[in-house]
């Protein structure tokens, strides 16, 4: 139990960017409940001259509250951490939009346009991030073939849902014939107009949309290595193959 608590303390300290005094004061309040600053300082090994700055910082971060700076107590953790998480998401979305706008601006002033492009992407998050970008810029109904991704569906679902929710006109989702997937994943996919097809022809992780093809392959070092191919003829050929698979369904 002690080791688990220490891991949680370190995780909170790292994630919320708390210093040593802030972390100690927060966990002291968790243990003692409503307390005076002097008691918090004593039980947290914090110099008395520092305690008010520490408590003020925790209050500003939305972790604790006070009445007249006489007594301090924690805000209900599930609510306070949820609020912090939502704020982080909002900040991340703003930053993401800023980055997208910069990319669009730079694209507008670029004199050399690459028509056909092949590039390699290393890593799961990097692959999904690139996929989201291509999905956003594609107005047709794309094809997804899902194979090895299913082995880590539970862990990857939040990222995969980003792709699902980004599609503009739904998508075709091809799964292995014997795939067993939780009902909630099926329902969420169908809510976004995903047509689910099970086939024995599924053998890799693949995205085909507009002129872009993304092929994902497992890697011992990077988990995933993906090849992105921007070539209209190649993309159309794969779409034709996908349609053949779907028509046999």
Backbone torsions as a table, in degrees:
resi	resn	phi	psi	omega
1	UNK	NA	-42.3	179.8
2	UNK	-61.7	-41.9	179.4
3	UNK	-65.7	-40.3	178.9
4	UNK	-62.9	-42.8	179.6
5	UNK	-63.2	-39.3	180.0
6	UNK	-65.8	-37.5	177.4
7	UNK	-64.4	-41.6	179.4
8	UNK	-64.5	-42.4	178.6
9	UNK	-59.1	-45.6	-179.8
10	UNK	-65.3	-37.1	179.8
11	UNK	-66.5	-44.4	178.8
12	UNK	-64.0	-43.7	179.6
13	UNK	-58.7	-43.7	-177.9
14	UNK	-71.3	-46.7	-174.5
15	UNK	-68.7	-43.8	-176.9
16	UNK	-92.0	0.6	179.5
17	UNK	57.0	49.6	176.1
18	UNK	-90.6	147.9	172.8
19	UNK	-86.4	179.7	-175.5
20	UNK	-60.8	-45.1	-178.8
21	UNK	-65.2	-41.7	179.9
22	UNK	-63.9	-41.9	179.0
23	UNK	-63.5	-46.7	-179.8
24	UNK	-62.5	-43.1	-179.3
25	UNK	-64.3	-40.8	-179.2
26	UNK	-63.3	-45.8	-178.5
27	UNK	-72.6	-26.1	173.3
28	UNK	-66.1	-43.1	177.6
29	UNK	-66.0	-34.3	175.0
30	UNK	-59.9	-38.0	-176.8
31	UNK	-80.5	-44.5	-173.7
32	UNK	-86.9	-26.6	-171.4
33	UNK	81.3	-156.7	-177.9
34	UNK	-55.6	126.3	-173.9
35	UNK	-146.5	159.3	174.1
36	UNK	-82.2	154.3	178.8
37	UNK	-55.8	-39.2	-179.3
38	UNK	-63.6	-39.1	179.0
39	UNK	-69.6	-37.2	178.7
40	UNK	-64.9	-44.2	179.5
41	UNK	-61.5	-44.1	-178.2
42	UNK	-62.4	-44.2	-176.2
43	UNK	-82.6	-7.4	-178.6
44	UNK	-112.0	0.2	-175.9
45	UNK	57.2	43.2	178.3
46	UNK	-109.7	130.6	176.9
47	UNK	-55.5	135.7	-175.0
48	UNK	-57.7	-32.6	-178.8
49	UNK	-71.5	-13.1	-179.9
50	UNK	-101.1	-16.8	-167.9
51	UNK	-61.3	-39.6	-177.3
52	UNK	-67.5	-37.3	176.1
53	UNK	-65.3	-39.0	179.0
54	UNK	-64.0	-47.1	-178.9
55	UNK	-66.7	-37.5	178.0
56	UNK	-63.2	-38.9	178.8
57	UNK	-65.8	-43.1	178.6
58	UNK	-64.7	-36.8	178.6
59	UNK	-66.8	-41.7	179.3
60	UNK	-64.0	-32.1	179.2
61	UNK	-78.8	-5.4	177.7
62	UNK	82.3	23.9	-177.4
63	UNK	-100.7	-28.1	-178.7
64	UNK	-136.0	170.0	177.3
65	UNK	-139.8	163.6	-178.4
66	UNK	-145.2	158.8	173.9
67	UNK	-124.0	108.3	178.9
68	UNK	61.9	20.9	179.2
69	UNK	56.8	24.6	177.0
70	UNK	-97.4	-48.8	176.7
71	UNK	-122.0	142.7	176.8
72	UNK	-121.8	148.2	175.3
73	UNK	-150.7	158.2	-179.1
74	UNK	-76.8	149.1	168.2
75	UNK	-78.8	148.5	-176.6
76	UNK	-51.1	117.1	-170.5
77	UNK	-54.2	-42.8	-176.8
78	UNK	-63.1	-33.6	179.7
79	UNK	-79.1	-44.8	-177.8
80	UNK	-65.3	-40.4	-179.6
81	UNK	-71.8	-32.6	176.2
82	UNK	-65.1	-41.2	178.1
83	UNK	-62.7	-44.7	178.8
84	UNK	-61.3	-42.6	179.8
85	UNK	-61.6	-43.3	180.0
86	UNK	-65.0	-37.1	177.0
87	UNK	-64.7	-39.7	178.2
88	UNK	-64.4	-40.9	178.6
89	UNK	-63.1	-44.1	179.4
90	UNK	-61.4	-44.5	178.6
91	UNK	-62.5	-41.3	-179.8
92	UNK	-64.9	-39.5	178.9
93	UNK	-64.6	-40.5	177.9
94	UNK	-62.8	-45.7	179.6
95	UNK	-62.9	-40.0	179.7
96	UNK	-62.8	-42.2	178.9
97	UNK	-64.7	-38.7	177.9
98	UNK	-61.3	-43.2	-180.0
99	UNK	-65.1	-41.9	178.2
100	UNK	-60.9	-43.2	-179.6
101	UNK	-63.0	-39.9	177.5
102	UNK	-62.7	-43.5	179.0
103	UNK	-60.5	-42.4	179.3
104	UNK	-65.7	-38.8	178.2
105	UNK	-63.1	-47.3	-179.7
106	UNK	-63.6	-37.1	178.5
107	UNK	-62.6	-35.6	-178.6
108	UNK	-69.2	-26.0	-178.6
109	UNK	-103.5	2.0	178.3
110	UNK	-75.8	129.7	-177.3
111	UNK	-87.2	-26.9	-178.8
112	UNK	-104.9	120.4	179.4
113	UNK	-104.0	128.0	177.1
114	UNK	-88.5	116.1	-177.4
115	UNK	-81.6	-54.7	178.3
116	UNK	-108.6	131.9	-174.8
117	UNK	-143.0	139.7	172.4
118	UNK	-125.5	127.1	176.8
119	UNK	-141.9	158.1	-179.5
120	UNK	-113.0	135.9	-179.1
121	UNK	-119.1	135.8	-179.1
122	UNK	-110.4	124.9	174.6
123	UNK	109.8	151.8	-177.7
124	UNK	-68.3	-53.5	-177.2
125	UNK	-62.0	-38.5	179.7
126	UNK	-65.0	-40.0	178.2
127	UNK	-64.2	-47.0	-178.4
128	UNK	-66.2	-39.3	177.5
129	UNK	-60.0	-43.3	177.4
130	UNK	-65.7	-40.1	179.4
131	UNK	-61.7	-44.2	178.8
132	UNK	-58.0	-42.6	179.7
133	UNK	-60.3	-45.5	-179.2
134	UNK	-69.4	-37.1	178.7
135	UNK	-63.1	-42.3	179.9
136	UNK	-60.7	-33.7	-175.7
137	UNK	-93.7	7.0	-178.8
138	UNK	-113.0	124.4	-177.3
139	UNK	-95.0	-3.9	178.7
140	UNK	-93.5	173.0	179.7
141	UNK	-84.1	109.8	-174.3
142	UNK	-81.8	173.1	177.3
143	UNK	-115.3	135.0	172.7
144	UNK	-121.9	128.9	170.7
145	UNK	-111.8	122.5	-174.1
146	UNK	-116.9	126.0	-175.9
147	UNK	-132.8	-83.4	-178.1
148	UNK	-69.1	-24.6	178.5
149	UNK	-56.6	-31.4	-177.7
150	UNK	-62.9	-24.4	179.6
151	UNK	-65.3	-25.8	-178.8
152	UNK	-124.3	33.8	-175.3
153	UNK	-58.5	-42.4	-177.6
154	UNK	-61.1	-44.9	-178.5
155	UNK	-72.2	-36.1	-174.0
156	UNK	-90.8	-7.6	-173.7
157	UNK	-53.4	-46.3	179.7
158	UNK	-55.7	-38.8	179.0
159	UNK	-73.8	-40.5	179.3
160	UNK	-64.9	-35.2	179.3
161	UNK	-64.2	-30.8	175.9
162	UNK	-59.4	-41.0	178.6
163	UNK	-67.1	-47.5	-177.7
164	UNK	-57.7	-47.0	-176.3
165	UNK	-73.1	-13.4	-179.0
166	UNK	-85.4	-24.8	-177.0
167	UNK	-60.3	138.4	-175.3
168	UNK	-87.8	-35.0	-173.6
169	UNK	-126.3	28.7	-176.3
170	UNK	76.9	-169.8	-178.6
171	UNK	-164.5	164.1	171.0
172	UNK	-94.9	127.8	-178.9
173	UNK	-117.8	110.0	-179.1
174	UNK	-97.9	125.7	-178.3
175	UNK	-120.1	157.0	174.3
176	UNK	-57.9	147.4	-175.6
177	UNK	-55.9	-38.4	-175.9
178	UNK	-101.0	17.6	-178.0
179	UNK	-65.2	134.3	176.3
180	UNK	-113.7	111.5	-174.7
181	UNK	-124.3	140.1	178.8
182	UNK	-57.4	145.4	-176.2
183	UNK	-60.3	-33.3	-177.4
184	UNK	-64.3	-34.0	179.3
185	UNK	-69.0	-39.3	178.0
186	UNK	-63.9	-46.7	-177.9
187	UNK	-62.3	-44.8	-179.5
188	UNK	-63.5	-37.7	179.0
189	UNK	-66.2	-43.0	-179.0
190	UNK	-67.4	-30.6	177.4
191	UNK	-59.8	-28.9	180.0
192	UNK	-101.2	26.6	174.4
193	UNK	61.6	38.7	173.3
194	UNK	-86.9	127.1	174.0
195	UNK	-92.0	119.8	-173.8
196	UNK	-98.4	125.4	-179.8
197	UNK	-125.8	128.3	175.4
198	UNK	-101.4	132.9	-175.3
199	UNK	-148.8	147.9	174.9
200	UNK	-75.1	-9.6	-178.4
201	UNK	-84.3	-5.1	-179.6
202	UNK	-74.8	125.4	-176.1
203	UNK	-143.8	1.1	179.6
204	UNK	-157.3	171.3	174.4
205	UNK	-92.9	123.9	-169.2
206	UNK	-149.1	140.9	171.7
207	UNK	-125.5	133.5	175.3
208	UNK	-134.7	117.6	179.4
209	UNK	-155.0	135.4	-174.9
210	UNK	52.3	-122.5	-178.6
211	UNK	-104.4	12.6	-173.8
212	UNK	-107.4	138.0	174.0
213	UNK	-125.7	129.9	175.3
214	UNK	-122.1	121.8	179.7
215	UNK	-113.0	122.0	-179.9
216	UNK	-103.9	131.4	-179.6
217	UNK	-127.6	140.6	-179.9
218	UNK	-66.5	147.4	179.6
219	UNK	-140.6	135.5	179.2
220	UNK	-67.7	-30.6	-176.8
221	UNK	-87.4	-47.7	-173.0
222	UNK	-106.3	3.6	-172.6
223	UNK	71.7	-52.0	-179.6
224	UNK	-139.1	136.3	167.8
225	UNK	-119.7	128.7	-177.6
226	UNK	-119.7	144.6	175.6
227	UNK	-109.6	124.9	177.3
228	UNK	-106.3	123.0	-179.3
229	UNK	-121.1	118.2	175.7
230	UNK	-104.5	90.4	-178.1
231	UNK	-149.8	117.5	-172.5
232	UNK	-64.1	-41.2	-178.8
233	UNK	-65.5	-43.7	179.2
234	UNK	-64.6	-42.7	179.2
235	UNK	-62.2	-44.8	-179.9
236	UNK	-63.6	-36.9	178.6
237	UNK	-63.8	-41.4	178.5
238	UNK	-69.0	-36.7	177.4
239	UNK	-61.4	-39.8	178.3
240	UNK	-62.3	-41.3	177.6
241	UNK	-64.1	-40.8	178.3
242	UNK	-62.4	-42.8	179.5
243	UNK	-63.4	-36.4	176.9
244	UNK	-62.3	-42.8	179.1
245	UNK	-63.2	-44.2	-178.2
246	UNK	-65.6	-39.7	-178.6
247	UNK	-66.5	-23.3	177.7
248	UNK	-83.3	-10.1	-176.0
249	UNK	-67.3	NA	NA
